Amino acid sequence: MRHDLLGYLAEDLDDACEHRAAAIQAASEAGHPLASAQVLVGIADLALRRDQYEQAARLLAASTTVRGLPDRSQPDMARIEQAARRRLGDKRFTEATHEGAQASWRELVAVTLAG
């Protein structure tokens, strides 16, 4: 979770990406779905910071799929959703979330972290 937090705090996107990669690796290795879902929201934040709005929406949906339900306790989820929805419009946002819910979260992460 330390790397997840450092990913939020990093101003440099390359540094944020490195922290996100470390966070998802640690969460995956631990086999803890709730931690993985939380880190996916952080990676969605990275996508948003890179102006990859569709990817951010996909990652939010993947996080919800991993967790089993939306995490309403995490304010970043709502913030990222609002920004992506505003940029994409309701129709494209909905399409992107359907794609994310059906995609492999590992593939979504790999694409996002690759830049």
TORDREN-701986 format. One record per atom (N, C-alpha, C): residue number from 1; atom name; x, y, z. Coordinates in nm, 4 decimals, decimal comma, always signed. Each point is the difference from the previous one (the first is absolute). Layout:
REM TORDREN-701986
+-----+----+----------+----------+----------+
!   k !  a !       px !       py !       pz !
+-----+----+----------+----------+----------+
! NUM ! CA !        X !        Y !        Z !
...
+-----+----+----------+----------+----------+
//
This chain:
REM TORDREN-701986
+-----+----+----------+----------+----------+
!   k !  a !       px !       py !       pz !
+-----+----+----------+----------+----------+
!   1 !  N !  +0,0825 !  -0,1179 !  +0,0000 !
!   1 ! CA !  -0,0825 !  +0,1179 !  +0,0000 !
!   1 !  C !  +0,0875 !  +0,1252 !  +0,0000 !
!   2 !  N !  +0,1233 !  -0,0141 !  +0,0477 !
!   2 ! CA !  +0,0918 !  +0,1139 !  -0,0013 !
!   2 !  C !  +0,0245 !  +0,0459 !  -0,1428 !
!   3 !  N !  +0,0228 !  -0,0941 !  -0,0902 !
!   3 ! CA !  +0,0233 !  +0,0361 !  -0,1401 !
!   3 !  C !  -0,1254 !  +0,0624 !  -0,0624 !
!   4 !  N !  -0,1168 !  -0,0481 !  +0,0398 !
!   4 ! CA !  -0,1236 !  +0,0574 !  -0,0505 !
!   4 !  C !  -0,0090 !  +0,1471 !  +0,0399 !
!   5 !  N !  +0,0281 !  +0,0293 !  +0,1241 !
!   5 ! CA !  -0,0030 !  +0,1382 !  +0,0485 !
!   5 !  C !  +0,1066 !  +0,0844 !  -0,0691 !
!   6 !  N !  +0,1196 !  -0,0537 !  -0,0144 !
!   6 ! CA !  +0,1065 !  +0,0747 !  -0,0679 !
!   6 !  C !  -0,0351 !  +0,0275 !  -0,1460 !
!   7 !  N !  -0,0763 !  -0,0896 !  -0,0621 !
!   7 ! CA !  -0,0461 !  +0,0232 !  -0,1364 !
!   7 !  C !  -0,0906 !  +0,1211 !  -0,0093 !
!   8 !  N !  -0,0837 !  +0,0202 !  +0,1004 !
!   8 ! CA !  -0,0861 !  +0,1186 !  +0,0036 !
!   8 !  C !  +0,0818 !  +0,1264 !  +0,0216 !
!   9 !  N !  +0,1008 !  -0,0104 !  +0,0852 !
!   9 ! CA !  +0,0767 !  +0,1188 !  +0,0380 !
!   9 !  C !  +0,1048 !  +0,0412 !  -0,1030 !
!  10 !  N !  +0,0415 !  -0,0920 !  -0,0841 !
!  10 ! CA !  +0,1051 !  +0,0297 !  -0,0983 !
!  10 !  C !  -0,0508 !  +0,0994 !  -0,1035 !
!  11 !  N !  +0,0720 !  +0,1085 !  -0,0145 !
!  11 ! CA !  -0,0368 !  +0,0989 !  -0,1016 !
!  11 !  C !  +0,0465 !  -0,0439 !  -0,1382 !
!  12 !  N !  +0,1145 !  -0,0662 !  -0,0060 !
!  12 ! CA !  +0,0539 !  -0,0495 !  -0,1257 !
!  12 !  C !  -0,0750 !  -0,1275 !  -0,0389 !
!  13 !  N !  -0,0527 !  -0,0037 !  -0,1209 !
!  13 ! CA !  -0,0802 !  -0,1148 !  -0,0425 !
!  13 !  C !  +0,0815 !  -0,1286 !  -0,0110 !
!  14 !  N !  +0,1275 !  +0,0111 !  -0,0340 !
!  14 ! CA !  +0,0841 !  -0,1203 !  -0,0049 !
!  14 !  C !  +0,0181 !  -0,0583 !  +0,1401 !
!  15 !  N !  +0,0198 !  +0,0883 !  +0,0989 !
!  15 ! CA !  +0,0107 !  -0,0466 !  +0,1388 !
!  15 !  C !  -0,1315 !  -0,0616 !  +0,0462 !
!  16 !  N !  -0,1109 !  +0,0640 !  -0,0345 !
!  16 ! CA !  -0,1309 !  -0,0529 !  +0,0369 !
!  16 !  C !  -0,0201 !  -0,1383 !  -0,0611 !
!  17 !  N !  +0,0414 !  -0,0156 !  -0,1243 !
!  17 ! CA !  -0,0133 !  -0,1277 !  -0,0696 !
!  17 !  C !  +0,0813 !  -0,1088 !  +0,0708 !
!  18 !  N !  +0,1214 !  +0,0325 !  +0,0406 !
!  18 ! CA !  +0,0837 !  -0,0979 !  +0,0705 !
!  18 !  C !  -0,0647 !  -0,0443 !  +0,1313 !
!  19 !  N !  -0,0557 !  +0,0952 !  +0,0732 !
!  19 ! CA !  -0,0659 !  -0,0342 !  +0,1260 !
!  19 !  C !  -0,1253 !  -0,0832 !  -0,0239 !
!  20 !  N !  -0,0747 !  +0,0330 !  -0,1054 !
!  20 ! CA !  -0,1201 !  -0,0770 !  -0,0320 !
!  20 !  C !  +0,0365 !  -0,1434 !  -0,0372 !
!  21 !  N !  +0,1068 !  -0,0158 !  -0,0770 !
!  21 ! CA !  +0,0439 !  -0,1341 !  -0,0386 !
!  21 !  C !  +0,0389 !  -0,0811 !  +0,1237 !
!  22 !  N !  +0,0721 !  +0,0621 !  +0,0917 !
!  22 ! CA !  +0,0395 !  -0,0696 !  +0,1231 !
!  22 !  C !  -0,1225 !  -0,0340 !  +0,0852 !
!  23 !  N !  -0,0962 !  +0,0903 !  +0,0045 !
!  23 ! CA !  -0,1207 !  -0,0232 !  +0,0806 !
!  23 !  C !  -0,0824 !  -0,1160 !  -0,0548 !
!  24 !  N !  -0,0191 !  -0,0044 !  -0,1307 !
!  24 ! CA !  -0,0828 !  -0,1077 !  -0,0558 !
!  24 !  C !  +0,0724 !  -0,1340 !  +0,0103 !
!  25 !  N !  +0,1319 !  +0,0020 !  -0,0120 !
!  25 ! CA !  +0,0756 !  -0,1244 !  +0,0148 !
!  25 !  C !  -0,0143 !  -0,0532 !  +0,1427 !
!  26 !  N !  +0,0139 !  +0,0874 !  +0,0978 !
!  26 ! CA !  -0,0112 !  -0,0433 !  +0,1398 !
!  26 !  C !  -0,1406 !  -0,0496 !  +0,0315 !
!  27 !  N !  -0,1011 !  +0,0712 !  -0,0477 !
!  27 ! CA !  -0,1383 !  -0,0420 !  +0,0261 !
!  27 !  C !  -0,0294 !  -0,1333 !  -0,0675 !
!  28 !  N !  +0,0508 !  -0,0185 !  -0,1220 !
!  28 ! CA !  -0,0217 !  -0,1259 !  -0,0724 !
!  28 !  C !  +0,0676 !  -0,1168 !  +0,0704 !
!  29 !  N !  +0,1232 !  +0,0221 !  +0,0421 !
!  29 ! CA !  +0,0744 !  -0,1060 !  +0,0675 !
!  29 !  C !  -0,0651 !  -0,0392 !  +0,1324 !
!  30 !  N !  -0,0595 !  +0,0981 !  +0,0670 !
!  30 ! CA !  -0,0662 !  -0,0281 !  +0,1272 !
!  30 !  C !  -0,1319 !  -0,0731 !  -0,0212 !
!  31 !  N !  -0,0531 !  +0,0068 !  -0,1223 !
!  31 ! CA !  -0,1262 !  -0,0666 !  -0,0290 !
!  31 !  C !  -0,1180 !  +0,0614 !  +0,0738 !
!  32 !  N !  +0,0075 !  +0,1294 !  +0,0228 !
!  32 ! CA !  -0,1039 !  +0,0703 !  +0,0751 !
!  32 !  C !  -0,0848 !  +0,0829 !  -0,0964 !
!  33 !  N !  -0,1206 !  -0,0462 !  -0,0354 !
!  33 ! CA !  -0,0799 !  +0,0685 !  -0,1008 !
!  33 !  C !  -0,0386 !  +0,1433 !  +0,0368 !
!  34 !  N !  -0,0243 !  +0,0263 !  +0,1273 !
!  34 ! CA !  -0,0372 !  +0,1369 !  +0,0380 !
!  34 !  C !  +0,1164 !  +0,0962 !  -0,0192 !
!  35 !  N !  +0,1202 !  -0,0444 !  +0,0316 !
!  35 ! CA !  +0,1170 !  +0,0843 !  -0,0236 !
!  35 !  C !  +0,0232 !  +0,0189 !  -0,1495 !
!  36 !  N !  -0,0168 !  -0,1062 !  -0,0767 !
!  36 ! CA !  +0,0149 !  +0,0109 !  -0,1456 !
!  36 !  C !  -0,1010 !  +0,0982 !  -0,0573 !
!  37 !  N !  -0,1240 !  -0,0083 !  +0,0457 !
!  37 ! CA !  -0,1041 !  +0,0908 !  -0,0482 !
!  37 !  C !  +0,0345 !  +0,1448 !  +0,0329 !
!  38 !  N !  +0,0535 !  +0,0231 !  +0,1190 !
!  38 ! CA !  +0,0387 !  +0,1357 !  +0,0389 !
!  38 !  C !  +0,1136 !  +0,0509 !  -0,0876 !
!  39 !  N !  +0,0969 !  -0,0836 !  -0,0274 !
!  39 ! CA !  +0,1125 !  +0,0400 !  -0,0838 !
!  39 !  C !  -0,0465 !  +0,0261 !  -0,1436 !
!  40 !  N !  -0,0991 !  -0,0750 !  -0,0479 !
!  40 ! CA !  -0,0538 !  +0,0257 !  -0,1337 !
!  40 !  C !  -0,0594 !  +0,1400 !  -0,0099 !
!  41 !  N !  -0,0602 !  +0,0480 !  +0,1064 !
!  41 ! CA !  -0,0509 !  +0,1379 !  +0,0008 !
!  41 !  C !  +0,1174 !  +0,0973 !  -0,0106 !
!  42 !  N !  +0,1082 !  -0,0306 !  +0,0677 !
!  42 ! CA !  +0,1195 !  +0,0843 !  -0,0110 !
!  42 !  C !  +0,0565 !  +0,0015 !  -0,1412 !
!  43 !  N !  -0,0032 !  -0,1138 !  -0,0655 !
!  43 ! CA !  +0,0484 !  -0,0066 !  -0,1382 !
!  43 !  C !  -0,0967 !  +0,0749 !  -0,0921 !
!  44 !  N !  -0,1286 !  -0,0019 !  +0,0333 !
!  44 ! CA !  -0,0971 !  +0,0816 !  -0,0745 !
!  44 !  C !  +0,0335 !  +0,1485 !  +0,0160 !
!  45 !  N !  +0,0443 !  +0,0389 !  +0,1189 !
!  45 ! CA !  +0,0436 !  +0,1379 !  +0,0220 !
!  45 !  C !  +0,1183 !  +0,0338 !  -0,0904 !
!  46 !  N !  +0,0943 !  -0,0930 !  -0,0128 !
!  46 ! CA !  +0,1139 !  +0,0215 !  -0,0902 !
!  46 !  C !  -0,0486 !  +0,0178 !  -0,1436 !
!  47 !  N !  -0,0937 !  -0,0831 !  -0,0430 !
!  47 ! CA !  -0,0554 !  +0,0135 !  -0,1354 !
!  47 !  C !  -0,0656 !  +0,1367 !  -0,0172 !
!  48 !  N !  -0,0726 !  +0,0429 !  +0,0996 !
!  48 ! CA !  -0,0647 !  +0,1313 !  -0,0051 !
!  48 !  C !  +0,1038 !  +0,1108 !  -0,0115 !
!  49 !  N !  +0,1068 !  -0,0098 !  +0,0781 !
!  49 ! CA !  +0,1063 !  +0,1006 !  -0,0049 !
!  49 !  C !  +0,0693 !  +0,0037 !  -0,1360 !
!  50 !  N !  -0,0069 !  -0,1108 !  -0,0716 !
!  50 ! CA !  +0,0573 !  -0,0075 !  -0,1354 !
!  50 !  C !  -0,1041 !  +0,0316 !  -0,1082 !
!  51 !  N !  -0,1163 !  +0,0457 !  +0,0409 !
!  51 ! CA !  -0,1099 !  +0,0322 !  -0,0922 !
!  51 !  C !  -0,0497 !  -0,1224 !  -0,0761 !
!  52 !  N !  +0,0081 !  -0,1165 !  +0,0612 !
!  52 ! CA !  -0,0504 !  -0,1247 !  -0,0574 !
!  52 !  C !  -0,1337 !  -0,0315 !  +0,0682 !
!  53 !  N !  -0,1011 !  +0,0765 !  -0,0371 !
!  53 ! CA !  -0,1284 !  -0,0049 !  +0,0691 !
!  53 !  C !  -0,0722 !  -0,1335 !  -0,0169 !
!  54 !  N !  +0,0045 !  -0,0561 !  -0,1191 !
!  54 ! CA !  -0,0645 !  -0,1307 !  -0,0207 !
!  54 !  C !  +0,0681 !  -0,1070 !  +0,0831 !
!  55 !  N !  +0,1320 !  +0,0045 !  +0,0063 !
!  55 ! CA !  +0,0734 !  -0,0981 !  +0,0788 !
!  55 !  C !  -0,0310 !  +0,0166 !  +0,1486 !
!  56 !  N !  -0,0130 !  +0,1228 !  +0,0444 !
!  56 ! CA !  -0,0366 !  +0,0243 !  +0,1403 !
!  56 !  C !  -0,1352 !  -0,0632 !  +0,0305 !
!  57 !  N !  -0,0966 !  +0,0165 !  -0,0904 !
!  57 ! CA !  -0,1331 !  -0,0594 !  +0,0197 !
!  57 !  C !  +0,0084 !  -0,1522 !  +0,0007 !
!  58 !  N !  +0,0798 !  -0,0561 !  -0,0894 !
!  58 ! CA !  +0,0163 !  -0,1463 !  -0,0035 !
!  58 !  C !  +0,0581 !  -0,0513 !  +0,1317 !
!  59 !  N !  +0,1004 !  +0,0689 !  +0,0508 !
!  59 ! CA !  +0,0643 !  -0,0428 !  +0,1240 !
!  59 !  C !  -0,0936 !  +0,0109 !  +0,1198 !
!  60 !  N !  -0,0838 !  +0,1028 !  +0,0021 !
!  60 ! CA !  -0,0989 !  +0,0097 !  +0,1080 !
!  60 !  C !  -0,0940 !  -0,1202 !  -0,0034 !
!  61 !  N !  -0,0434 !  -0,0356 !  -0,1201 !
!  61 ! CA !  -0,0889 !  -0,1160 !  -0,0135 !
!  61 !  C !  +0,0716 !  -0,1282 !  +0,0405 !
!  62 !  N !  +0,1248 !  -0,0129 !  -0,0373 !
!  62 ! CA !  +0,0776 !  -0,1183 !  +0,0389 !
!  62 !  C !  +0,0142 !  -0,0069 !  +0,1518 !
!  63 !  N !  +0,0213 !  +0,1143 !  +0,0627 !
!  63 ! CA !  +0,0093 !  +0,0039 !  +0,1458 !
!  63 !  C !  -0,1288 !  -0,0498 !  +0,0639 !
!  64 !  N !  -0,1126 !  +0,0455 !  -0,0518 !
!  64 ! CA !  -0,1294 !  -0,0430 !  +0,0522 !
!  64 !  C !  -0,0196 !  -0,1497 !  -0,0197 !
!  65 !  N !  +0,0428 !  -0,0508 !  -0,1144 !
!  65 ! CA !  -0,0123 !  -0,1432 !  -0,0279 !
!  65 !  C !  +0,0853 !  -0,0813 !  +0,0982 !
!  66 !  N !  +0,1229 !  +0,0445 !  +0,0241 !
!  66 ! CA !  +0,0889 !  -0,0707 !  +0,0927 !
!  66 !  C !  -0,0571 !  +0,0041 !  +0,1416 !
!  67 !  N !  -0,0505 !  +0,1144 !  +0,0391 !
!  67 ! CA !  -0,0521 !  +0,0173 !  +0,1357 !
!  67 !  C !  -0,1347 !  -0,0687 !  +0,0187 !
!  68 !  N !  -0,0788 !  -0,0028 !  -0,1069 !
!  68 ! CA !  -0,1325 !  -0,0597 !  +0,0097 !
!  68 !  C !  -0,1106 !  +0,1031 !  +0,0073 !
!  69 !  N !  +0,0306 !  +0,1183 !  +0,0479 !
!  69 ! CA !  -0,0936 !  +0,1123 !  +0,0061 !
!  69 !  C !  +0,0783 !  +0,1300 !  -0,0118 !
!  70 !  N !  -0,0673 !  +0,1073 !  -0,0362 !
!  70 ! CA !  +0,0699 !  +0,1292 !  -0,0029 !
!  70 !  C !  +0,0434 !  +0,0392 !  +0,1412 !
!  71 !  N !  +0,1152 !  +0,0617 !  +0,0112 !
!  71 ! CA !  +0,0511 !  +0,0453 !  +0,1295 !
!  71 !  C !  -0,0399 !  +0,1460 !  +0,0195 !
!  72 !  N !  -0,1133 !  +0,0209 !  +0,0615 !
!  72 ! CA !  -0,0514 !  +0,1365 !  +0,0211 !
!  72 !  C !  +0,0755 !  +0,0737 !  +0,1103 !
!  73 !  N !  +0,0830 !  -0,0720 !  +0,0748 !
!  73 ! CA !  +0,0757 !  +0,0644 !  +0,1067 !
!  73 !  C !  +0,1259 !  +0,0688 !  -0,0517 !
!  74 !  N !  +0,0355 !  -0,0258 !  -0,1240 !
!  74 ! CA !  +0,1225 !  +0,0569 !  -0,0561 !
!  74 !  C !  -0,0341 !  +0,1219 !  -0,0860 !
!  75 !  N !  +0,0317 !  +0,1202 !  +0,0496 !
!  75 ! CA !  -0,0373 !  +0,1210 !  -0,0734 !
!  75 !  C !  +0,0672 !  +0,0120 !  -0,1370 !
!  76 !  N !  +0,1157 !  -0,0612 !  -0,0165 !
!  76 ! CA !  +0,0676 !  +0,0088 !  -0,1295 !
!  76 !  C !  -0,0791 !  -0,0692 !  -0,1095 !
!  77 !  N !  -0,0720 !  -0,1034 !  +0,0349 !
!  77 ! CA !  -0,0807 !  -0,0698 !  -0,0998 !
!  77 !  C !  -0,1040 !  +0,0959 !  -0,0586 !
!  78 !  N !  -0,0683 !  +0,0739 !  +0,0867 !
!  78 ! CA !  -0,1011 !  +0,0959 !  -0,0462 !
!  78 !  C !  +0,0645 !  +0,1135 !  -0,0788 !
!  79 !  N !  +0,1143 !  +0,0482 !  +0,0456 !
!  79 ! CA !  +0,0697 !  +0,1097 !  -0,0688 !
!  79 !  C !  +0,0428 !  -0,0414 !  -0,1401 !
!  80 !  N !  +0,0580 !  -0,1182 !  -0,0117 !
!  80 ! CA !  +0,0462 !  -0,0489 !  -0,1301 !
!  80 !  C !  -0,1197 !  -0,0256 !  -0,0912 !
!  81 !  N !  -0,1047 !  -0,0590 !  +0,0557 !
!  81 ! CA !  -0,1207 !  -0,0260 !  -0,0794 !
!  81 !  C !  -0,0585 !  +0,1305 !  -0,0532 !
!  82 !  N !  -0,0099 !  +0,1001 !  +0,0837 !
!  82 ! CA !  -0,0563 !  +0,1280 !  -0,0433 !
!  82 !  C !  +0,0837 !  +0,0637 !  -0,1100 !
!  83 !  N !  +0,1311 !  -0,0015 !  +0,0165 !
!  83 ! CA !  +0,0881 !  +0,0605 !  -0,1013 !
!  83 !  C !  -0,0092 !  -0,0747 !  -0,1323 !
!  84 !  N !  +0,0009 !  -0,1318 !  +0,0059 !
!  84 ! CA !  -0,0063 !  -0,0795 !  -0,1233 !
!  84 !  C !  -0,1362 !  +0,0144 !  -0,0669 !
!  85 !  N !  -0,1051 !  -0,0020 !  +0,0784 !
!  85 ! CA !  -0,1351 !  +0,0129 !  -0,0555 !
!  85 !  C !  -0,0183 !  +0,1375 !  -0,0650 !
!  86 !  N !  +0,0517 !  +0,1021 !  +0,0657 !
!  86 ! CA !  -0,0092 !  +0,1364 !  -0,0539 !
!  86 !  C !  +0,0734 !  +0,0104 !  -0,1343 !
!  87 !  N !  +0,1136 !  -0,0632 !  -0,0077 !
!  87 ! CA !  +0,0813 !  +0,0061 !  -0,1224 !
!  87 !  C !  -0,0568 !  -0,0872 !  -0,1122 !
!  88 !  N !  -0,0490 !  -0,1193 !  +0,0345 !
!  88 ! CA !  -0,0446 !  -0,0969 !  -0,1004 !
!  88 !  C !  -0,1480 !  +0,0127 !  -0,0364 !
!  89 !  N !  -0,0782 !  +0,0510 !  +0,0919 !
!  89 ! CA !  -0,1453 !  -0,0034 !  -0,0167 !
!  89 !  C !  -0,0535 !  -0,1313 !  +0,0543 !
!  90 !  N !  -0,1286 !  -0,0002 !  +0,0310 !
!  90 ! CA !  -0,0605 !  -0,1177 !  +0,0639 !
!  90 !  C !  +0,0096 !  -0,1257 !  -0,0854 !
!  91 !  N !  -0,0281 !  +0,0137 !  -0,1292 !
!  91 ! CA !  -0,0021 !  -0,1191 !  -0,0860 !
!  91 !  C !  +0,1376 !  -0,0656 !  -0,0088 !
!  92 !  N !  +0,1027 !  +0,0771 !  -0,0314 !
!  92 ! CA !  +0,1343 !  -0,0579 !  -0,0148 !
!  92 !  C !  +0,0536 !  -0,0474 !  +0,1348 !
!  93 !  N !  -0,0314 !  +0,0717 !  +0,1084 !
!  93 ! CA !  +0,0419 !  -0,0444 !  +0,1323 !
!  93 !  C !  -0,0603 !  -0,1376 !  +0,0308 !
!  94 !  N !  -0,1283 !  -0,0159 !  -0,0271 !
!  94 ! CA !  -0,0671 !  -0,1281 !  +0,0243 !
!  94 !  C !  +0,0612 !  -0,1112 !  -0,0843 !
!  95 !  N !  +0,0291 !  +0,0294 !  -0,1260 !
!  95 ! CA !  +0,0637 !  -0,0995 !  -0,0862 !
!  95 !  C !  +0,1367 !  -0,0406 !  +0,0552 !
!  96 !  N !  +0,0782 !  +0,0991 !  +0,0434 !
!  96 ! CA !  +0,1334 !  -0,0291 !  +0,0536 !
!  96 !  C !  -0,0085 !  -0,0835 !  +0,1283 !
!  97 !  N !  -0,0984 !  +0,0286 !  +0,0842 !
!  97 ! CA !  -0,0117 !  -0,0793 !  +0,1226 !
!  97 !  C !  -0,0432 !  -0,1436 !  -0,0307 !
!  98 !  N !  -0,0832 !  -0,0186 !  -0,1010 !
!  98 ! CA !  -0,0368 !  -0,1366 !  -0,0401 !
!  98 !  C !  +0,1234 !  -0,0741 !  -0,0511 !
!  99 !  N !  +0,0824 !  +0,0692 !  -0,0768 !
!  99 ! CA !  +0,1240 !  -0,0618 !  -0,0486 !
!  99 !  C !  +0,0898 !  -0,0389 !  +0,1172 !
! 100 !  N !  +0,0138 !  +0,0903 !  +0,0958 !
! 100 ! CA !  +0,0863 !  -0,0252 !  +0,1153 !
! 100 !  C !  -0,0483 !  -0,1132 !  +0,0876 !
! 101 !  N !  -0,1311 !  -0,0128 !  +0,0128 !
! 101 ! CA !  -0,0566 !  -0,1069 !  +0,0829 !
! 101 !  C !  +0,0242 !  -0,1373 !  -0,0609 !
! 102 !  N !  +0,0165 !  -0,0048 !  -0,1318 !
! 102 ! CA !  +0,0186 !  -0,1277 !  -0,0677 !
! 102 !  C !  +0,1462 !  -0,0291 !  -0,0338 !
! 103 !  N !  +0,0852 !  +0,0995 !  +0,0129 !
! 103 ! CA !  +0,1410 !  -0,0167 !  -0,0358 !
! 103 !  C !  +0,0793 !  -0,0601 !  +0,1163 !
! 104 !  N !  +0,1167 !  -0,0475 !  -0,0314 !
! 104 ! CA !  +0,0939 !  -0,0457 !  +0,1027 !
! 104 !  C !  +0,0604 !  +0,1235 !  +0,0676 !
! 105 !  N !  -0,0135 !  +0,0079 !  +0,1326 !
! 105 ! CA !  +0,0557 !  +0,1169 !  +0,0668 !
! 105 !  C !  +0,1515 !  +0,0043 !  -0,0156 !
! 106 !  N !  +0,0620 !  -0,1146 !  -0,0127 !
! 106 ! CA !  +0,1457 !  -0,0030 !  -0,0187 !
! 106 !  C !  +0,0392 !  +0,0639 !  -0,1337 !
! 107 !  N !  -0,0781 !  -0,0258 !  -0,1027 !
! 107 ! CA !  +0,0272 !  +0,0619 !  -0,1300 !
! 107 !  C !  -0,0234 !  +0,1498 !  +0,0043 !
! 108 !  N !  -0,1065 !  +0,0427 !  +0,0663 !
! 108 ! CA !  -0,0264 !  +0,1434 !  +0,0139 !
! 108 !  C !  +0,1142 !  +0,0695 !  +0,0720 !
! 109 !  N !  +0,0484 !  -0,0632 !  +0,1055 !
! 109 ! CA !  +0,1121 !  +0,0555 !  +0,0759 !
! 109 !  C !  +0,1243 !  +0,0089 !  -0,0867 !
! 110 !  N !  +0,0297 !  -0,1065 !  -0,0734 !
! 110 ! CA !  +0,1201 !  -0,0020 !  -0,0846 !
! 110 !  C !  -0,0042 !  +0,1115 !  -0,1039 !
! 111 !  N !  -0,1144 !  +0,0192 !  -0,0624 !
! 111 ! CA !  -0,0146 !  +0,1061 !  -0,1009 !
! 111 !  C !  +0,0210 !  +0,1369 !  +0,0645 !
! 112 !  N !  -0,0597 !  +0,0216 !  +0,1151 !
! 112 ! CA !  +0,0101 !  +0,1300 !  +0,0676 !
! 112 !  C !  +0,1419 !  +0,0271 !  +0,0460 !
! 113 !  N !  +0,0637 !  -0,0986 !  +0,0593 !
! 113 ! CA !  +0,1353 !  +0,0215 !  +0,0510 !
! 113 !  C !  +0,1022 !  +0,0133 !  -0,1128 !
! 114 !  N !  -0,0321 !  -0,0552 !  -0,1174 !
! 114 ! CA !  +0,0909 !  +0,0134 !  -0,1146 !
! 114 !  C !  -0,0015 !  +0,1423 !  -0,0559 !
! 115 !  N !  -0,1016 !  +0,0747 !  +0,0371 !
! 115 ! CA !  -0,0014 !  +0,1406 !  -0,0392 !
! 115 !  C !  -0,0893 !  +0,0320 !  -0,1090 !
+-----+----+----------+----------+----------+
//
